[in-house]
Amino acid sequence: MKKIIIVFLLLQGAGCSAVFGQSSKHKVPEKVMRQIYKKVKTPYKYGLVIVPPKNSKKVDCPTVYRMNGKWFMTYIVYNGRGYETWLATSQDLLHWKTLGRLLSFSKQSDWDADQKAGYIALEDYQWGESYHVRKYDGKYWMSYFGGHTKGYEKGTLSLGMAYTSKKPDRAFEWNRLKKPILKPTDKSASWWDNQELYKSMVIWDRQQTTGYPFVMFYNARGDSTNSKKGEAERIGMAVSKDMVHWKRLGKNPILDHHTGITGDPDIQKIGNVWVMFYYGAFWPHTSGAFDRFACSYDLRHWTDWDGPDLIKPSKSYDAEFAHKPFVLKYKGVVYHFYCAVNKYSQRGIAVATSRDMGKSKLHFKKHPSKSNNDN
């Protein structure tokens, strides 16, 4: 028994994957995991689809949806002060036009004055289906993480909710709830999410698999295990009955690699299998940042894929990081959007596909700055 305990602790220290609450009853079979991998893999890197207009800006975190026969992408821009949320549109998922801001900097008395990193909510998550966003209570919704400290993800970061009664097919400022919906200082915060809260994704599960219609997946940093590259980030859940009042589901994360980052969940459903695309970074025996996936039958218990990365650094434009996924299937082609970071820390949105779509004509401008560890 002592030997078993020692081996378990060594595996944890080595950064091996652990999924809380996993058992043989809930485990997705290896055969199914391989089938999912074959369905979602995108070996052809098309290249950049959104490049920052100026070298001082960083573009990050794509979320793609469809409306009125067009595609739209929310993404975030860092310009030195903090994050704002922007919108772009496309006819073919490869060529994108920027429309403008959705969540902008605001007055200093706001809890989210200097940080508003948004992600469209209540999108059709069925693989290869409409990718439309749904209204609830007469409104479209967008979750975001925010804060009132200037800088790259500085200060206390909490989760907020924005909404609008207008169709999100053009750029305009969204309304925001006055207070955060989840904070790291909440009494309900646990060991893994009591420091900072980051990217979130909200789905409308009409079957109420968890007992609630609205389910949020988010990654966060807690005051627990430190690694050589910084404190670990993990993915957990929160639930709601009305999109306004939220509570954490459980005291532990649902996906945890014990060191580095496990973040930016993107939920799709392929047949009867829930698929969570996410990224890893700063794991032992790895380099850069890369995209992976896990699977579940009940949203609570997840089986981690132990095969090849879906996306990893391999090109000049993503030599540092290839991460933060949004994956969809349209007309037989899988599109894997991700944040590409080169060795000069220039940051844009790229896409890889399941079919060779040619090469993008967009490129980063030459930049003399040195690399850094912004993730």
N, C-alpha and C positions, 0 to 999 in steps of 0.2 A: 504493500500500500504506500509506503514512504517513497519508493521508487516511482510509482505512478504520479504522486503529487509533485515530485521534483521534475519529472519530465513535462508535466502540464505547465509548471511555472516557467521552465526553460522555453517552452513553445510560446508562451505569452510574451516573454522578454524578447524573443526573436521576431515578434511582430506577425506571427501567424494569424490567419483570419479566425475570428470567433463570432458566432451569431447567437445572441442571447436567446434563451428559450428554445433553441433548436433541439429536436429529437427525431428519431427515426419515423415517428408518426407524421411529422410535419415536413420532413426532408423531401425536396424535389429530387427524383431519381436522376442519376448521372446521364442516362439515355435521353431524358427530357432536356437536361441542361445542354447537352451536345446539339440537340435539335434546335433549341432556341439560338444557340451560337451561330449555327448555319443560317438561320433566318435573318439575323441582325448584323452579321459581319459586313464591313464596308472596306474592302482592300484597296479601293482606288481613291487616292487623295486628289480632289479637284483643285483645291487651293483656297486662297482668301476670297471671301465674298463681301466683307465689310472691313475697310481699313480706316483707322483714325485720320481725320482731315489734317491734323497737326501732330508733330512728333511728341508733343507734350501730353497728348491724350491717350488713354488706354480703353479699349473696347472689350467687353466681357459678357459672359453669361447669356447666351441666346435662348429664347423661348419662341417657338414658331406655331402659328395657328392659321386657320383658313376662314375667310368671310367674304361673301359677295363675289365668289369666283376668283379671289386673289389671296395670296399668302401675305402674312404679316409676321414681323419678328420684333419682340421687345428685347432690348439689350441694355446694358448699363455702360456709362461712360465716366471715367475718372479723369479729372482735369487738373488735379493738384489740390483742390479744396475738398472734394469728396465725390460720392456717386450721385449721378442723376440717371433717370430711366428714359430711354429713347425708343422710337418706333421707326421701322423700315418696312417697305412693301416690295413684292416680287410677283411676276407672272409665272416663273419657271423654277423657282427655288435656287437658282444659280446667280441671277443678276438682281441686285437689290438697290433700292433707292431710299435714302433717308428722308423721313417726313418731319421729324421734330421731337420735342420733349413730351413726356407724359407725367413725370414726377420731377420737379425742379427744386433747387435750393429755395429756402423760404426764410421767414423772419427768425431771428436768433432766439426768440422766446419759445419756438416750437421744439418739441422733444426730438424731432427728426430734421432739424434745420440744415445740417450739412451732409447728411447721408440718406439717400432714398434709392435703394437697389430693388427694382420691382420684377415680378414674375406673374404673368397672366394666370388666372385661376379658372377652374371648372371647365377645362377643355375636354373634348371627347378623347378618351384614352384608348379606345379600341384600335388595335393595330390595323393600319391600312384603311381606316374608315374616314369620317368627315373631317376630323380635327377642328370642328367648330367649337367655339366657346359658348357656354350656356348662361342664360340669365337666371338669377335667383332673387326673389323679392323685388322683381322689376329692375334689377341692377346687374351689370357686369362687375367682376371683382378682380383684384390684383393684390397678392400678398407682397410684402417687401421687408427688407431689414433696414433700419434707420438709426440715426444717432445725431448728436449735436456737437461733435468734435471734428475739427478739420484734420484732413490727412488721409492716408491710405488705411481704411478700416481701423481708425483710431477711436479711442474712447469706448463707452458702453454702447453696444449694439443690441437692439431689441427688434422684435417682429411687429409690423404694423399691417393694416389692411386699408386699401384704397378701393373706390367704387365709382361707377358712373352709370347713368341711365342712357347715355348716348352709345351708338355703335362704335366699338374700338377699331374703326377702319380709317382713322385719320388722327393727326396729332393734336391733342388739347390736354390741358391740365386736369388730372383726375382729382376727385374729392378724397379726403382721407379721414378716417376715424381720429378723434382728438387724442386718444391715448393708445399706447401699444397694446397688442393683444397677448403677447408673451414677453416677459423680461427675464434676464438672468438673475435678477434680484427677487423674483417671485418666491413665496414660501414653498411653492410646488417645484421649484427648480431642484435638480438633482446633481449628483457628483459630476456628471458629464456635460451639463449645459448651464452651469452657474457662473460662467465668465462672459462669453459672447455668443449671440445667435446669428446665424448666417442665412444662406440661401434656403428658400422654402418652395414647396410645390403643393397645391391644394387640389384634390380631386373630389368629385361628387359621386359617391358610391351609392347608387339607388338601392342596391341590395343590402346596404348597411352591414357589411361583413364584420365590422368592428362594433356594431351596435349604434353607430352614428352615420349620418349621411355625408358629412364633410370631414375629410381626413387630410391632415397636413403632414408632410414629411419635411424634415429640416435637419441641417447639420449645425453643430455647435461645439464650443470649446469649454471644458470644465477645469476644475482645479486639481484633477487627478494626475495620472501618470505623465511625466515629462519624457520627451525623447531628445536626442541630440539636436534635432532640427526644430524643436519647439514643442509646445503642448499639443496633445492629440486632439483631433476633431472626429466626431462620430455622428451617425445619423439616427434620429429618433422620430417619434410621432406625437401629434396632438389631434384632438377631435372637437367637433362643434355641431350644434343643431341649428345654428342660425347665421353662421359666417362672422358673427360679431364677438360672441363669447366662446373662448377656447380653453381647453384644459389638456394637460399632458396625459398621454396614455402610457402608464407604467413608469417605473423609476429608472429603467435601464434603456440604453440605446438598442436599436434593432440590428444595426450593422456596425461592427467595431473591429479595427485591426490593431488596436492597442498602442499604436505609435504613428506619427505622421498624420496625414489627413485622409479621412473618408468622407466625401462631401458631394454637394450639388445633386441631390436625387432627382431623377426624371422617371415618372411612372407611366408605363404602357401595359396593356393587357393583350397577350397573344393566346387565343383560344381560352382555356381556363387557367392560364398561368399569368400571374402578375409578374412583370419584369421591372426591376429598378436599375436604370442606368445610373452610374455615379463615377466619380473620379477618385484616384488614389495619388498620393504624393508623399515623398520622403519616407517610404517604407524601407526596411532593411533589404539590402541586396538589389535595390532598384535605383534608377536615376530619373530625374525630372518628374513630370506628372503625366498621368495616363488614364484612359477611360476603361471601365469594366462594367459588369452587371451582376445582379443577384436575382433569384426567383422565389416566388411564394405562392401558396394556395389560399392564404387567409389574411394577408397583409401584415400579420404580426411576426411570423416566423419565416426567416429568409435563408435560402441556401446560396452560398457564394460560389460563383464560377471560379474554377481553379485552372482554367486553360489560358490561352494567349490573350493579351490585352486587345480590346477592340480598336483603340487608337493609342499610339505612343509617338514620341518625338522621332522624326525620321527625315524631315525636310528642313530647308534653311529657315522657312517662316515659322516652324514649330519646334525648332531644335532644343529649346529650353523646356517648354510645357506644351502638351497636347491634351486638353482636359475640359471639364465642365460641359457634359453632353446634353444635347437634345436630339432624339432619334425618332424618325417617322418613316412610314412607307407610303409611297404614292405612285400609282400606276405601275406597279411592279418593281419600283426602284426604292432602295433604302437610302435615306439621307441622314448622315450623322454630322450634325452641326457641333462645333466645339470652339473653345478659345485657344488660339495659336499664339505662342510667345516665342520670339526668336532670341538669339544670344545677346542682343542689345536691349532686351526687355521691352521691345515693341510688341504691342498686343492688339490682335484683331480677331475677327470671326472667320473661321474656315469651315469647309465641309468635305467629307469623304462619302463615297457612294458605293453601292453594291455592283454598279455597272460603270464602265469607263465612259465618262461624260466629257472628256477632253481636259483642258487645263485653263485655269483662271488667268486673266490678264492683269489682275491686280497684284501689286507688290508693295512691300514696305519701302519707304524712302530710306536711303542710307543714313545711319545714325551712329555717332561716335561714342555714345554713352556705354558704360559697362553694365554687365548683367547684375541682377539682384535677385533676392529670393521671394519677391511678391508672388503669391500663389493664386 
